[in-house]
Amino acid sequence: MNRSTGIVRKWAGIAVGVNLLLGIPGVVPVWLLWYIASNGPLASLGWTQREPTENDGIIPMLLVGVPVLTVSVLLWGLANWPIRRRTTLNWWTYAPAALLVTLIPTFTLMIIL
């Protein structure tokens, strides 16, 4: 194994670790997206049922959801940008893989609960 292969493996491990750690608090924005979608457009289409106590409309959900989602996306992007530059992958290959690793804690909770 030459030196460059070891460096690539090291940064791949760092990328997986960082994205797994980002996925732990990342459960909150994923849950917010589901909550907004299931009580808004999906309920209007008849695909889900609205929460019976949710009668405030979409504006309060958006007032909470948009800042949380914005901070989460910015934090994810800022954490992954320098790591991606040290790998051999371009952004369009790296980002979906990193996003899937970030969603592992959410999928785990969905399976457990």
Steps between C-alpha positions, in 0.01 A plus 500: 500500500648832399478822694218657295273198553550527875417869495182439300391226743574727795283781359225253405492384862492858622212576259300203628564594862413866455180420314392240756552757775309762302220249456428482872370859529390465136208289621325823605487668155395174335219465753399865440486440126277198552277687746453796266441276198261263676290779649510718191518391139484123556190538717340724236558226243344243734821298534530561878274612781554832672600507863167558683643771725684679217263782412735798477568465129825483311650838599609404856651178366694695238615760754667221696591269213670739258765631747572149632531357150714794382745463789514124451570521127764771549672302777496183289639682196769684695610178671515301177655756267860480634481120531379462142789710371744248648337203328515403135122524454319793346221669697217331305633157593609584855185687612244218448728250673556740790127570523419129517755454779348800680156337483616173664401614855154599373451166323620321813244680715228423247582130518532491879188703577 
